[in-house]
Amino acid sequence: MHLNMSENNCPFEERDRDRLPPILNHSLDRGPKLPFPSYGSFISTLNHKRESGSHSFSSPFLLPAVKQVRELPPIFPDVRHKHRISIDVLPPEVKARFVSEPIIPIRTKTAKEFQDDVERATISGDWKQVHDFYLTTFDSFLELNGAFKKEANAPFNTIEDSGINIKFVNIVYDALLHTPADTQKSVLKGIINSLLREWKGPRTKDDLRAYFVLVQNPQYTSPATYVIYAHLLRQIAALAEADHHFLMHWFKKLPQKRFKQLVERLQLFITTRLFPAKPEDLPSMAKCSWWIPSATKVLSLLNAANSISCFPIVPFTDFYNLTLDHIDFMEDYHTWQAHGNSNRFTFCQFPFILSTVVKKAIIQRDSEQQMISMARQTLVDKVSRRQRVDMSLLFLNIKVRRLQLVSDSLDELSRKRADLKKKLKVTFVGEAGLDMGGLTKEWFLLLIRQIFHPDYGMFTYVKESQCHWFSSWKCDNYSEFRLVGALMGLAVYNSITLDIRFPPCVYKKLLTPPIVPCDLDTPVGMATLTLEDLQQIMPDLAHGLGELLSYEGNVEEDFYTTFQVFQEELGVVKSYNLKPGGDKIPVTNLNRKEYVQLYIDFLLNKSIYRQFGAFYHGFHSVCASNALMLLRPEEVEILVCGSPNLDMGSLQRVVQYEGYSKTDPTIRAFWDVVLGFPLELQKKLLHFTTGSDRVPVGGMADLNFKISKIDVSTDWLPVSHTCFNQICLPPYKSKKELRQKLTIAISNAEGFGLE
């Protein structure tokens, strides 16, 4: 029917004009993007032209690019305030079919029905029905949603629920690898078509669901599928930040097994691209330089999902790619330093993928460069002044007396603050010996034991958590806390492991911030800590606060608590307000979360701020480096303390022999004895031989442990050279004799057995 024309040459009557459906601009952008250059042969246009019987004008519309569209009458500002009319009232010359948002096809096949189909196909050999399911499902994003979405046209716009039937997805993928080759190929071809039918403009949640399903495909373990996999990863990596936020939370909901498989496939993809077994099977690196960045960015979503989970889905070490231990990571580090987190990709932008071994090596080489720079500057200064050059100036030389160990060490480090980045050498006054590493290790061990002794008062030992915490007593001089921080920095700087039992939150605080602020008034060490952090230090108190949070009665009447806390300092109980006027503010059901958070902040941050501030600056005075930004708190702890988990079986496999072979009776007896030792004696053996009872970052292999033969009487005790991690054994005649002599030696090792 034609529209009525008025005498004023108005194209149609006001009431009719105003009832036209609105044109939504954002819908005009919908259309296929250009295909990837390497997939030109697979270009196909999107063809979702399902007729739905009637059109609803409440949905956005896509106007086909036809000539008649330009002849539509203009829509005036007040159009949305009027009634609409049916499209049937438009004259034929301006009629054009309106394509609504794609409607997801409704599929009714259940997981049980699919499993029955697979079982029948396995018995009969007729896979047609299963093949057709795969062929249809993976042909487009809409079909993926139709097959796996819990409710076809429900929005599911929430991070808590992807709307995908994960159980069904897992069943379909588990069966896929056991289907005939042509079925598996049809799935890959369908994925190619799906990726090429990419929509322009903002993604819908259904698009995200399709990516979420496709990235879980187990076929991507084969290099033959890597070109397809790479393009899928590229599209996921290019999504908007808001879309990544949804995917991250959906990944978090995956079962651990599936989550781990996703991580492993991405790691294998990166490894194979870096070091392909058959380079000819993959495009040249020059043509696919975006492969590794795309995969790493998607891996970062999984890492983020793992981090925000209440309990980590997998250990953070599962995200290490050990292949990167063999690349030129220093070049990567220098590029990162020069360009930061710009568009130029570096692995240092994603430090979760770098192992602690790599990070330790970066810190050490960065430290060595700083050491060389300091030593060169010292030599230049001497030569410019025409002074005699003393080679000892190239080292940080510490001379201490055993009986005044702490005070001498504090004085030496204070006087030689400018030399802290030089190589450390320690001398014990009155004792002969050249420090090739062993005396340095012993100095660290004895100093740490003395400082952390409860009688010394700097730290308290919490029996419930078996860790040390900072004493909250106030004083005028916190230099000894700075000394402890400097010791930790020197340990990292000089690759020494320390036996320090700090809770994990100490290392969070050490990295808050990871680089010392230029403004000295900027607070340091004020990390955002939680009840879980308090649990690792004061479990009883944390339990009580947890009970307060979950209490179902009237908190104010039953607990009768205010925003005031009490703390004992040197035998005197002192009170502190958690907020202004806190002693007069009752804790209620409404404000109890605030009370608990303020209490945690007071105990772990504010009450020890001066002590920890000195400790923080002591550590960073030695260890200041951009490389610290690469570290997790757990990794700082491993660098400082090493691992307390001993594996003497691993040590046996990597040990070196001098004068002995592994089949000699003395060696067989040695390992029979050592492997049968309790943990405490095994630690003493390690300390006797290496100067530390902790395992370094690289594991037992990094100890370079050596057993040497010494041709002396079997009445002698074993001898060690800690600077070379070497134990010298006389050729004992029996296992009993070896056990007796070895136990005596390792139990009386400190200070040559003298105090």
URCORTA-V29760 format. One record per residue. N is the residue number from 1. RES is the residue in one small letter. PSI is psi in radians with two decimals (* if undefined). Layout:
N;RES;PSI / N;RES;PSI
//
This chain:
1;m;2.58 / 2;h;2.62 / 3;l;2.53 / 4;n;2.45 / 5;m;2.45 / 6;s;2.95 / 7;e;-0.36 / 8;n;0.31 / 9;n;0.35 / 10;c;2.34 / 11;p;-0.61 / 12;f;2.90 / 13;e;2.62 / 14;e;-0.76 / 15;r;-0.59 / 16;d;-0.77 / 17;r;-0.74 / 18;d;-0.16 / 19;r;0.12 / 20;l;2.53 / 21;p;2.53 / 22;p;2.66 / 23;i;2.10 / 24;l;2.08 / 25;n;-0.66 / 26;h;-0.33 / 27;s;-0.37 / 28;l;-0.31 / 29;d;-0.23 / 30;r;2.26 / 31;g;2.86 / 32;p;2.41 / 33;k;2.94 / 34;l;2.51 / 35;p;2.88 / 36;f;2.48 / 37;p;-0.68 / 38;s;-0.06 / 39;y;0.49 / 40;g;-0.56 / 41;s;-0.20 / 42;f;0.20 / 43;i;2.31 / 44;s;2.59 / 45;t;2.67 / 46;l;2.29 / 47;n;1.35 / 48;h;1.35 / 49;k;0.87 / 50;r;2.28 / 51;e;2.41 / 52;s;0.27 / 53;g;-0.85 / 54;s;2.71 / 55;h;2.40 / 56;s;2.19 / 57;f;0.05 / 58;s;-0.17 / 59;s;2.74 / 60;p;2.70 / 61;f;2.65 / 62;l;2.06 / 63;l;2.12 / 64;p;2.63 / 65;a;1.27 / 66;v;2.79 / 67;k;-0.63 / 68;q;-0.42 / 69;v;-0.64 / 70;r;-0.34 / 71;e;0.01 / 72;l;2.45 / 73;p;2.66 / 74;p;2.66 / 75;i;2.15 / 76;f;2.80 / 77;p;-0.53 / 78;d;0.21 / 79;v;-0.64 / 80;r;-0.20 / 81;h;-0.06 / 82;k;2.99 / 83;h;2.67 / 84;r;2.79 / 85;i;2.89 / 86;s;2.64 / 87;i;-0.35 / 88;d;-0.32 / 89;v;-0.14 / 90;l;2.56 / 91;p;2.68 / 92;p;-0.60 / 93;e;-0.31 / 94;v;0.08 / 95;k;2.43 / 96;a;2.45 / 97;r;2.25 / 98;f;2.16 / 99;v;2.07 / 100;s;3.03 / 101;e;2.48 / 102;p;2.33 / 103;i;2.24 / 104;i;2.23 / 105;p;2.47 / 106;i;2.05 / 107;r;2.43 / 108;t;0.03 / 109;k;2.26 / 110;t;2.93 / 111;a;-0.68 / 112;k;-0.75 / 113;e;-0.70 / 114;f;-0.75 / 115;q;-0.66 / 116;d;-0.69 / 117;d;-0.77 / 118;v;-0.71 / 119;e;-0.76 / 120;r;-0.71 / 121;a;-0.66 / 122;t;-0.67 / 123;i;-0.78 / 124;s;-0.43 / 125;g;-0.01 / 126;d;1.82 / 127;w;0.19 / 128;k;-0.80 / 129;q;-0.73 / 130;v;-0.74 / 131;h;-0.77 / 132;d;-0.63 / 133;f;-0.84 / 134;y;-0.73 / 135;l;-0.74 / 136;t;-0.80 / 137;t;-0.73 / 138;f;0.23 / 139;d;-0.35 / 140;s;2.87 / 141;f;-0.65 / 142;l;-0.75 / 143;e;-0.63 / 144;l;-0.77 / 145;n;-0.67 / 146;g;-0.64 / 147;a;-0.70 / 148;f;-0.22 / 149;k;2.39 / 150;k;-0.69 / 151;e;2.02 / 152;a;-0.94 / 153;n;0.43 / 154;a;2.55 / 155;p;-0.75 / 156;f;0.84 / 157;n;1.09 / 158;t;2.57 / 159;i;-0.30 / 160;e;-0.45 / 161;d;2.05 / 162;s;-0.29 / 163;g;0.04 / 164;i;2.42 / 165;n;1.56 / 166;i;-0.65 / 167;k;-0.75 / 168;f;-0.73 / 169;v;-0.80 / 170;n;-0.70 / 171;i;-0.77 / 172;v;-0.74 / 173;y;-0.65 / 174;d;-0.63 / 175;a;-0.47 / 176;l;-0.76 / 177;l;-0.16 / 178;h;0.14 / 179;t;2.89 / 180;p;2.77 / 181;a;-0.65 / 182;d;-0.56 / 183;t;-0.76 / 184;q;-0.67 / 185;k;-0.65 / 186;s;-0.60 / 187;v;-0.78 / 188;l;-0.71 / 189;k;-0.69 / 190;g;-0.69 / 191;i;-0.70 / 192;i;-0.84 / 193;n;-0.73 / 194;s;-0.76 / 195;l;-0.57 / 196;l;-0.43 / 197;r;0.94 / 198;e;2.33 / 199;w;2.52 / 200;k;2.89 / 201;g;-3.03 / 202;p;2.54 / 203;r;2.56 / 204;t;2.88 / 205;k;-0.47 / 206;d;-0.62 / 207;d;-0.78 / 208;l;-0.70 / 209;r;-0.68 / 210;a;-0.80 / 211;y;-0.74 / 212;f;-0.69 / 213;v;-0.80 / 214;l;-0.63 / 215;v;-0.25 / 216;q;0.01 / 217;n;2.18 / 218;p;-0.10 / 219;q;-0.27 / 220;y;0.16 / 221;t;-0.25 / 222;s;2.31 / 223;p;-0.40 / 224;a;-0.37 / 225;t;0.04 / 226;y;-0.51 / 227;v;-0.73 / 228;i;-0.83 / 229;y;-0.74 / 230;a;-0.75 / 231;h;-0.62 / 232;l;-0.81 / 233;l;-0.64 / 234;r;-0.74 / 235;q;-0.68 / 236;i;-0.76 / 237;a;-0.50 / 238;a;-0.02 / 239;l;2.79 / 240;a;2.79 / 241;e;-0.67 / 242;a;-0.65 / 243;d;-0.70 / 244;h;-0.63 / 245;h;-0.75 / 246;f;-0.84 / 247;l;-0.72 / 248;m;-0.79 / 249;h;-0.54 / 250;w;-0.70 / 251;f;-0.64 / 252;k;-0.46 / 253;k;-0.12 / 254;l;2.62 / 255;p;2.64 / 256;q;-0.73 / 257;k;-0.81 / 258;r;-0.70 / 259;f;-0.79 / 260;k;-0.66 / 261;q;-0.67 / 262;l;-0.83 / 263;v;-0.79 / 264;e;-0.68 / 265;r;-0.72 / 266;l;-0.71 / 267;q;-0.74 / 268;l;-0.68 / 269;f;-0.82 / 270;i;-0.78 / 271;t;-0.80 / 272;t;-0.62 / 273;r;-0.65 / 274;l;-0.78 / 275;f;1.27 / 276;p;2.42 / 277;a;-0.67 / 278;k;1.60 / 279;p;-0.51 / 280;e;-0.28 / 281;d;-0.22 / 282;l;2.69 / 283;p;2.76 / 284;s;2.65 / 285;m;-0.58 / 286;a;-0.57 / 287;k;-0.25 / 288;c;0.78 / 289;s;-0.28 / 290;w;-0.11 / 291;w;-0.97 / 292;i;-0.77 / 293;p;-0.74 / 294;s;-0.81 / 295;a;-0.70 / 296;t;-0.65 / 297;k;-0.68 / 298;v;-0.68 / 299;l;-0.56 / 300;s;-0.53 / 301;l;-0.71 / 302;l;-0.67 / 303;n;-0.72 / 304;a;-0.71 / 305;a;-0.70 / 306;n;-0.64 / 307;s;-0.64 / 308;i;-0.12 / 309;s;2.54 / 310;c;-0.77 / 311;f;2.31 / 312;p;2.34 / 313;i;-0.73 / 314;v;2.78 / 315;p;2.55 / 316;f;-0.40 / 317;t;-0.29 / 318;d;-0.31 / 319;f;-0.09 / 320;y;2.36 / 321;n;1.81 / 322;l;-0.28 / 323;t;-0.55 / 324;l;-0.19 / 325;d;-0.33 / 326;h;0.10 / 327;i;3.05 / 328;d;1.39 / 329;f;-0.37 / 330;m;-0.61 / 331;e;-0.72 / 332;d;-0.73 / 333;y;-0.76 / 334;h;-0.65 / 335;t;-0.75 / 336;w;-0.73 / 337;q;-0.66 / 338;a;-0.61 / 339;h;-0.18 / 340;g;-2.55 / 341;n;0.81 / 342;s;-2.92 / 343;n;-0.16 / 344;r;2.01 / 345;f;2.37 / 346;t;2.65 / 347;f;-0.46 / 348;c;-0.32 / 349;q;-0.38 / 350;f;1.19 / 351;p;-0.29 / 352;f;-0.40 / 353;i;-0.25 / 354;l;2.28 / 355;s;2.85 / 356;t;-0.52 / 357;v;-0.79 / 358;v;-0.79 / 359;k;-0.68 / 360;k;-0.75 / 361;a;-0.69 / 362;i;-0.80 / 363;i;-0.75 / 364;q;-0.78 / 365;r;-0.64 / 366;d;-0.70 / 367;s;-0.76 / 368;e;-0.72 / 369;q;-0.68 / 370;q;-0.69 / 371;m;-0.82 / 372;i;-0.72 / 373;s;-0.76 / 374;m;-0.77 / 375;a;-0.72 / 376;r;-0.73 / 377;q;-0.68 / 378;t;-0.78 / 379;l;-0.74 / 380;v;-0.73 / 381;d;-0.75 / 382;k;-0.81 / 383;v;-0.70 / 384;s;-0.49 / 385;r;0.07 / 386;r;0.72 / 387;q;2.74 / 388;r;2.31 / 389;v;2.10 / 390;d;2.12 / 391;m;-0.34 / 392;s;-0.31 / 393;l;-0.25 / 394;l;-0.08 / 395;f;2.77 / 396;l;1.75 / 397;n;2.08 / 398;i;2.13 / 399;k;2.14 / 400;v;2.70 / 401;r;2.47 / 402;r;-0.67 / 403;l;-0.33 / 404;q;0.81 / 405;l;-0.84 / 406;v;-0.86 / 407;s;-0.73 / 408;d;-0.73 / 409;s;-0.74 / 410;l;-0.76 / 411;d;-0.76 / 412;e;-0.80 / 413;l;-0.54 / 414;s;-0.74 / 415;r;-0.53 / 416;k;0.62 / 417;r;-0.56 / 418;a;-0.23 / 419;d;0.15 / 420;l;-0.41 / 421;k;0.18 / 422;k;2.89 / 423;k;2.32 / 424;l;2.35 / 425;k;2.36 / 426;v;2.42 / 427;t;2.28 / 428;f;2.11 / 429;v;2.31 / 430;g;0.04 / 431;e;2.29 / 432;a;2.56 / 433;g;2.38 / 434;l;2.22 / 435;d;1.82 / 436;m;0.31 / 437;g;-0.55 / 438;g;-0.76 / 439;l;-0.63 / 440;t;-0.79 / 441;k;-0.76 / 442;e;-0.67 / 443;w;-0.80 / 444;f;-0.83 / 445;l;-0.83 / 446;l;-0.69 / 447;l;-0.77 / 448;i;-0.75 / 449;r;-0.69 / 450;q;-0.77 / 451;i;-0.64 / 452;f;0.07 / 453;h;2.36 / 454;p;-0.57 / 455;d;-0.34 / 456;y;-0.45 / 457;g;-0.12 / 458;m;-0.61 / 459;f;2.57 / 460;t;2.53 / 461;y;2.11 / 462;v;1.94 / 463;k;-0.67 / 464;e;-0.65 / 465;s;-0.10 / 466;q;0.82 / 467;c;2.90 / 468;h;2.60 / 469;w;2.76 / 470;f;2.29 / 471;s;2.47 / 472;s;0.16 / 473;w;2.55 / 474;k;2.47 / 475;c;3.12 / 476;d;-0.30 / 477;n;2.08 / 478;y;0.49 / 479;s;-0.52 / 480;e;-0.54 / 481;f;-0.63 / 482;r;-0.63 / 483;l;-0.77 / 484;v;-0.74 / 485;g;-0.74 / 486;a;-0.65 / 487;l;-0.75 / 488;m;-0.72 / 489;g;-0.75 / 490;l;-0.62 / 491;a;-0.82 / 492;v;-0.76 / 493;y;-0.60 / 494;n;0.24 / 495;s;0.81 / 496;i;2.36 / 497;t;2.44 / 498;l;2.56 / 499;d;1.34 / 500;i;2.31 / 501;r;1.33 / 502;f;2.60 / 503;p;2.77 / 504;p;-0.52 / 505;c;-0.37 / 506;v;-0.67 / 507;y;-0.49 / 508;k;-0.77 / 509;k;-0.61 / 510;l;-0.46 / 511;l;0.32 / 512;t;1.59 / 513;p;2.93 / 514;p;-0.35 / 515;i;2.34 / 516;v;2.23 / 517;p;2.56 / 518;c;-0.62 / 519;d;1.98 / 520;l;-0.30 / 521;d;-0.11 / 522;t;2.25 / 523;p;2.50 / 524;v;2.67 / 525;g;0.11 / 526;m;1.25 / 527;a;2.71 / 528;t;1.89 / 529;l;2.77 / 530;t;3.13 / 531;l;-0.55 / 532;e;-0.64 / 533;d;-0.74 / 534;l;-0.61 / 535;q;-0.58 / 536;q;-0.14 / 537;i;-0.93 / 538;m;1.35 / 539;p;-0.62 / 540;d;-0.81 / 541;l;-0.73 / 542;a;-0.67 / 543;h;-0.74 / 544;g;-0.73 / 545;l;-0.60 / 546;g;-0.68 / 547;e;-0.68 / 548;l;-0.73 / 549;l;-0.56 / 550;s;0.03 / 551;y;2.31 / 552;e;-0.17 / 553;g;-2.79 / 554;n;1.85 / 555;v;-0.77 / 556;e;-0.78 / 557;e;-0.61 / 558;d;-0.54 / 559;f;-0.55 / 560;y;0.97 / 561;t;2.59 / 562;t;3.06 / 563;f;0.90 / 564;q;2.39 / 565;v;2.81 / 566;f;2.47 / 567;q;2.38 / 568;e;2.24 / 569;e;1.96 / 570;l;0.78 / 571;g;-0.05 / 572;v;2.25 / 573;v;2.17 / 574;k;2.63 / 575;s;2.56 / 576;y;2.39 / 577;n;2.30 / 578;l;-0.34 / 579;k;2.80 / 580;p;2.25 / 581;g;0.40 / 582;g;-0.51 / 583;d;-0.23 / 584;k;0.07 / 585;i;1.98 / 586;p;2.60 / 587;v;2.17 / 588;t;3.08 / 589;n;-0.51 / 590;l;-0.60 / 591;n;0.17 / 592;r;-0.55 / 593;k;-0.72 / 594;e;-0.74 / 595;y;-0.83 / 596;v;-0.75 / 597;q;-0.72 / 598;l;-0.64 / 599;y;-0.80 / 600;i;-0.77 / 601;d;-0.67 / 602;f;-0.83 / 603;l;-0.76 / 604;l;-0.22 / 605;n;-1.17 / 606;k;-0.70 / 607;s;-0.34 / 608;i;0.42 / 609;y;-0.81 / 610;r;-0.74 / 611;q;-0.84 / 612;f;-0.57 / 613;g;-0.76 / 614;a;-0.75 / 615;f;-0.79 / 616;y;-0.86 / 617;h;-0.55 / 618;g;-0.77 / 619;f;-0.83 / 620;h;-0.30 / 621;s;-0.44 / 622;v;-0.74 / 623;c;0.24 / 624;a;2.09 / 625;s;2.52 / 626;n;-0.36 / 627;a;-0.39 / 628;l;-0.44 / 629;m;-0.25 / 630;l;-0.22 / 631;l;2.48 / 632;r;2.74 / 633;p;-0.69 / 634;e;-0.58 / 635;e;-0.61 / 636;v;-0.74 / 637;e;-0.74 / 638;i;-0.68 / 639;l;-0.69 / 640;v;-0.83 / 641;c;-0.24 / 642;g;-2.92 / 643;s;2.34 / 644;p;-0.08 / 645;n;1.89 / 646;l;2.45 / 647;d;1.57 / 648;m;-0.41 / 649;g;-0.71 / 650;s;-0.68 / 651;l;-0.69 / 652;q;-0.61 / 653;r;-0.43 / 654;v;-0.01 / 655;v;2.60 / 656;q;2.61 / 657;y;2.53 / 658;e;1.93 / 659;g;-0.24 / 660;y;2.85 / 661;s;2.87 / 662;k;-0.21 / 663;t;-0.08 / 664;d;2.52 / 665;p;-0.68 / 666;t;-0.70 / 667;i;-0.74 / 668;r;-0.70 / 669;a;-0.68 / 670;f;-0.85 / 671;w;-0.56 / 672;d;-0.71 / 673;v;-0.86 / 674;v;-0.76 / 675;l;-0.37 / 676;g;-0.13 / 677;f;2.59 / 678;p;2.86 / 679;l;-0.69 / 680;e;-0.73 / 681;l;-0.58 / 682;q;-0.71 / 683;k;-0.69 / 684;k;-0.64 / 685;l;-0.77 / 686;l;-0.73 / 687;h;-0.71 / 688;f;-0.65 / 689;t;-0.62 / 690;t;-0.21 / 691;g;-0.01 / 692;s;2.54 / 693;d;0.32 / 694;r;2.70 / 695;v;2.26 / 696;p;3.03 / 697;v;-0.76 / 698;g;0.05 / 699;g;-3.00 / 700;m;-0.55 / 701;a;-0.50 / 702;d;-0.12 / 703;l;-0.42 / 704;n;0.83 / 705;f;2.35 / 706;k;2.40 / 707;i;2.12 / 708;s;2.66 / 709;k;2.35 / 710;i;2.11 / 711;d;1.39 / 712;v;3.09 / 713;s;2.56 / 714;t;-0.03 / 715;d;-0.29 / 716;w;2.65 / 717;l;2.76 / 718;p;2.62 / 719;v;2.57 / 720;s;2.69 / 721;h;1.64 / 722;t;-0.49 / 723;c;-0.39 / 724;f;0.13 / 725;n;0.86 / 726;q;2.35 / 727;i;2.34 / 728;c;2.13 / 729;l;2.23 / 730;p;2.75 / 731;p;1.32 / 732;y;2.57 / 733;k;-0.32 / 734;s;2.80 / 735;k;-0.66 / 736;k;-0.77 / 737;e;-0.73 / 738;l;-0.76 / 739;r;-0.74 / 740;q;-0.85 / 741;k;-0.69 / 742;l;-0.71 / 743;t;-0.72 / 744;i;-0.76 / 745;a;-0.85 / 746;i;-0.32 / 747;s;-0.12 / 748;n;0.96 / 749;a;-0.46 / 750;e;2.38 / 751;g;0.62 / 752;f;0.51 / 753;g;0.10 / 754;l;2.56 / 755;e;*
//
